[in-house]
């Protein structure tokens, strides 16, 4: 989570979600992990736990990670 200021607990959870996306062994698992990460950010946003800029950064980080993993798993 370089460049994003998060509390240690939120950062640990975010790192776990990124790891799940990276470890996904199928497109379905990657999509589910990405959806889980999006839900995590939505929860943070809804609770007002982070400012809008940080929320936007998290959405981008998880979206890029999910897209990259899906591309790497796509059949050639």
Backbone as a printed PyTorch tensor [residue, N CA C, xyz], in Angstrom:
tensor([[[  0.8210,  -1.1830,   0.0000],
         [  0.0000,   0.0000,   0.0000],
         [  0.8720,   1.2560,   0.0000]],

        [[  1.8630,   1.2450,  -0.8170],
         [  2.7940,   2.3660,  -0.8820],
         [  2.0780,   3.6340,  -1.3380]],

        [[  2.3300,   4.7210,  -0.6350],
         [  1.7450,   5.9940,  -1.0070],
         [  0.3520,   6.2400,  -0.4500]],

        [[ -0.1800,   5.2820,   0.3010],
         [ -1.5100,   5.4270,   0.8930],
         [ -1.3530,   5.3730,   2.4050]],

        [[ -1.9020,   6.3700,   3.0670],
         [ -1.7970,   6.4390,   4.5240],
         [ -2.9780,   5.7160,   5.1630]],

        [[ -2.6860,   4.5660,   5.7830],
         [ -3.7240,   3.7450,   6.4050],
         [ -3.3060,   3.3820,   7.8200]],

        [[ -4.2920,   3.1080,   8.6570],
         [ -3.9690,   2.6010,   9.9910],
         [ -3.3660,   1.2070,   9.8230]],

        [[ -2.5840,   0.7460,  10.7780],
         [ -1.9750,  -0.5840,  10.6560],
         [ -2.9980,  -1.6990,  10.4180]],

        [[ -4.1240,  -1.6530,  11.0970],
         [ -5.1320,  -2.7050,  10.9400],
         [ -5.7420,  -2.6910,   9.5380]],

        [[ -6.0970,  -1.5190,   9.0420],
         [ -6.6690,  -1.4260,   7.6960],
         [ -5.6320,  -1.8410,   6.6650]],

        [[ -4.3880,  -1.4290,   6.8630],
         [ -3.3300,  -1.8020,   5.9180],
         [ -3.1180,  -3.3160,   5.8890]],

        [[ -3.1470,  -3.9640,   7.0440],
         [ -3.0040,  -5.4310,   7.0910],
         [ -4.1130,  -6.1060,   6.2910]],

        [[ -5.3370,  -5.6420,   6.4900],
         [ -6.4670,  -6.2390,   5.7710],
         [ -6.3590,  -5.9830,   4.2690]],

        [[ -5.9670,  -4.7790,   3.9000],
         [ -5.8060,  -4.4470,   2.4840],
         [ -4.7090,  -5.3080,   1.8520]],

        [[ -3.6230,  -5.5000,   2.5640],
         [ -2.5370,  -6.3540,   2.0590],
         [ -3.0000,  -7.7980,   1.8850]],

        [[ -3.8120,  -8.2810,   2.8070],
         [ -4.3520,  -9.6450,   2.6860],
         [ -5.2210,  -9.7690,   1.4420]],

        [[ -6.0390,  -8.7450,   1.1910],
         [ -6.9030,  -8.7780,   0.0100],
         [ -6.0800,  -8.7380,  -1.2780]],

        [[ -5.0400,  -7.9230,  -1.3050],
         [ -4.1610,  -7.8900,  -2.4840],
         [ -3.4840,  -9.2380,  -2.6960]],

        [[ -3.0800,  -9.8760,  -1.6160],
         [ -2.4450, -11.1920,  -1.7200],
         [ -3.4290, -12.2250,  -2.2590]],

        [[ -4.6840, -12.1500,  -1.8380],
         [ -5.6940, -13.0830,  -2.3480],
         [ -5.8830, -12.8990,  -3.8450]],

        [[ -5.8920, -11.6570,  -4.2900],
         [ -6.0190, -11.3910,  -5.7260],
         [ -4.8130, -11.9730,  -6.4600]],

        [[ -3.6250, -11.7310,  -5.9510],
         [ -2.3930, -12.1990,  -6.5960],
         [ -2.3020, -13.7210,  -6.6290]],

        [[ -2.8580, -14.3890,  -5.6190],
         [ -2.7890, -15.8580,  -5.5420],
         [ -3.8990, -16.5590,  -6.3180]],

        [[ -4.8500, -15.8160,  -6.8080],
         [ -5.9860, -16.4290,  -7.4980],
         [ -5.4860, -17.3380,  -8.6150]],

        [[ -6.0370, -18.5510,  -8.6530],
         [ -5.5760, -19.5190,  -9.6520],
         [ -6.5670, -19.7160, -10.7890]],

        [[ -7.6140, -18.9140, -10.8110],
         [ -8.5580, -18.9410, -11.9280],
         [ -9.1910, -17.5620, -12.0520]],

        [[ -9.7960, -17.3150, -13.1980],
         [-10.4250, -16.0200, -13.4150],
         [-11.5910, -15.8090, -12.4500]],

        [[-12.3170, -16.8660, -12.1500],
         [-13.4430, -16.7490, -11.2230],
         [-12.9470, -16.3780,  -9.8300]],

        [[-11.9070, -17.0450,  -9.3740],
         [-11.3530, -16.7500,  -8.0470],
         [-10.8100, -15.3160,  -8.0140]],

        [[-10.1720, -14.8770,  -9.0870],
         [ -9.6490, -13.5100,  -9.1470],
         [-10.7850, -12.4920,  -9.1030]],

        [[-11.8520, -12.7530,  -9.8460],
         [-12.9970, -11.8400,  -9.8490],
         [-13.6460, -11.7720,  -8.4660]],

        [[-13.7640, -12.9270,  -7.8170],
         [-14.3360, -12.9410,  -6.4620],
         [-13.4540, -12.1710,  -5.4820]],

        [[-12.1530, -12.3600,  -5.5820],
         [-11.2290, -11.6490,  -4.6910],
         [-11.3000, -10.1430,  -4.9440]],

        [[-11.4210,  -9.7660,  -6.2060],
         [-11.5570,  -8.3480,  -6.5390],
         [-12.8480,  -7.7630,  -5.9950]],

        [[-13.9250,  -8.5300,  -6.0880],
         [-15.2130,  -8.0740,  -5.5510],
         [-15.1500,  -7.9380,  -4.0330]],

        [[-14.4650,  -8.8660,  -3.3930],
         [-14.3020,  -8.7980,  -1.9380],
         [-13.5270,  -7.5240,  -1.5600]],

        [[-12.4920,  -7.2230,  -2.3110],
         [-11.7000,  -6.0180,  -2.0480],
         [-12.5410,  -4.7580,  -2.2680]],

        [[-13.3490,  -4.7670,  -3.3100],
         [-14.2170,  -3.6190,  -3.5710],
         [-15.2190,  -3.4270,  -2.4320]],

        [[-15.7500,  -4.5280,  -1.9230],
         [-16.6640,  -4.4580,  -0.7830],
         [-15.9840,  -3.9050,   0.4600]],

        [[-14.7330,  -4.2860,   0.6460],
         [-13.9440,  -3.7720,   1.7720],
         [-13.8320,  -2.2510,   1.6820]],

        [[-13.5000,  -1.7540,   0.4950],
         [-13.3580,  -0.3100,   0.3110],
         [-14.7150,   0.3810,   0.4690]],

        [[-15.7610,  -0.2170,  -0.0540],
         [-17.0980,   0.3490,   0.0950],
         [-17.4760,   0.4690,   1.5700]],

        [[-17.1260,  -0.5380,   2.3520],
         [-17.3870,  -0.4900,   3.7890],
         [-16.6340,   0.6410,   4.4660]],

        [[-15.3730,   0.8070,   4.0870],
         [-14.5810,   1.9110,   4.6450],
         [-15.1730,   3.2590,   4.2410]],

        [[-15.5960,   3.3390,   2.9870],
         [-16.1930,   4.5780,   2.4830],
         [-17.5030,   4.8820,   3.2140]],

        [[-18.3410,   3.8840,   3.3580],
         [-19.6460,   4.0620,   4.0060],
         [-19.5180,   4.4560,   5.4700]],

        [[-18.4930,   3.9440,   6.1160],
         [-18.3060,   4.2350,   7.5420],
         [-17.6160,   5.5740,   7.7830]],

        [[-17.0950,   6.1740,   6.7190],
         [-16.3810,   7.4370,   6.8700],
         [-15.0130,   7.2730,   7.5080]],

        [[-14.4770,   6.0550,   7.4340],
         [-13.2000,   5.7610,   8.0850],
         [-12.0120,   6.4470,   7.4150]],

        [[-12.1450,   6.7420,   6.1210],
         [-11.0360,   7.3440,   5.3750],
         [-11.5530,   8.5080,   4.5410]],

        [[-10.6510,   9.4060,   4.1620],
         [-11.0750,  10.5300,   3.3220],
         [-11.2910,  10.0670,   1.8770]],

        [[-11.9620,  10.9030,   1.1030],
         [-12.3310,  10.5370,  -0.2660],
         [-11.1250,  10.2210,  -1.1460]],

        [[-10.0520,  10.9600,  -0.9720],
         [ -8.8480,  10.7370,  -1.7700],
         [ -8.2620,   9.3470,  -1.5140]],

        [[ -8.2110,   8.9530,  -0.2620],
         [ -7.6760,   7.6390,   0.0980],
         [ -8.5870,   6.5330,  -0.4160]],

        [[ -9.8850,   6.7380,  -0.3170],
         [-10.8470,   5.7600,  -0.8380],
         [-10.6280,   5.5780,  -2.3360]],

        [[-10.4990,   6.6900,  -3.0670],
         [-10.2700,   6.6050,  -4.5120],
         [ -8.9810,   5.8540,  -4.8250]],

        [[ -7.9330,   6.1160,  -4.0540],
         [ -6.6610,   5.4140,  -4.2590],
         [ -6.8350,   3.9080,  -4.0570]],

        [[ -7.5690,   3.5310,  -3.0240],
         [ -7.7790,   2.1030,  -2.7560],
         [ -8.5690,   1.4420,  -3.8770]],

        [[ -9.6100,   2.1150,  -4.3600],
         [-10.3710,   1.5510,  -5.4790],
         [ -9.4520,   1.2980,  -6.6750]],

        [[ -8.5980,   2.2660,  -6.9870],
         [ -7.6910,   2.1250,  -8.1320],
         [ -6.7020,   0.9870,  -7.9000]],

        [[ -6.1190,   0.9140,  -6.7190],
         [ -5.1420,  -0.1390,  -6.4130],
         [ -5.7640,  -1.5210,  -6.5910]],

        [[ -6.9510,  -1.7240,  -6.0200],
         [ -7.5970,  -3.0290,  -6.1210],
         [ -8.0720,  -3.3190,  -7.5430]],

        [[ -8.5750,  -2.2930,  -8.2500],
         [ -9.0140,  -2.5000,  -9.6310],
         [ -7.8500,  -2.9080, -10.5280]],

        [[ -6.7370,  -2.2160, -10.3880],
         [ -5.5590,  -2.5290, -11.2090],
         [ -5.0420,  -3.9290, -10.8880]],

        [[ -4.9770,  -4.2690,  -9.6130],
         [ -4.4980,  -5.6020,  -9.2210],
         [ -5.4040,  -6.6900,  -9.7910]],

        [[ -6.7110,  -6.4680,  -9.7240],
         [ -7.6610,  -7.4580, -10.2380],
         [ -7.5490,  -7.5740, -11.7540]],

        [[ -7.5110,  -6.4440, -12.4470],
         [ -7.3900,  -6.4710, -13.9070],
         [ -6.1000,  -7.1570, -14.3470]],

        [[ -5.0030,  -6.8370, -13.6830],
         [ -3.7210,  -7.4590, -14.0330],
         [ -3.7670,  -8.9710, -13.8310]],

        [[ -4.3680,  -9.4000, -12.7320],
         [ -4.4420, -10.8450, -12.4610],
         [ -5.3400, -11.5310, -13.4730]],

        [[ -6.4660, -10.9060, -13.8030],
         [ -7.3620, -11.4950, -14.7980],
         [ -6.6640, -11.6100, -16.1540]],

        [[ -5.9140, -10.5870, -16.5310],
         [ -5.1760, -10.6320, -17.7970],
         [ -4.1540, -11.7610, -17.7970]],

        [[ -3.4840, -11.9610, -16.6660],
         [ -2.4580, -13.0070, -16.6050],
         [ -3.0680, -14.4050, -16.6350]],

        [[ -4.3180, -14.5200, -16.2300],
         [ -4.9870, -15.8240, -16.2170],
         [ -5.7680, -16.1100, -17.4960]],

        [[ -5.9480, -15.0990, -18.3230],
         [ -6.7410, -15.2630, -19.5430],
         [ -6.0380, -16.2160, -20.5020]],

        [[ -6.8300, -17.0760, -21.1440],
         [ -6.2250, -17.9790, -22.1310],
         [ -5.6790, -17.1790, -23.3130]],

        [[ -4.6060, -17.6760, -23.8600],
         [ -3.9470, -16.9660, -24.9750],
         [ -4.6000, -17.3140, -26.2850]]])
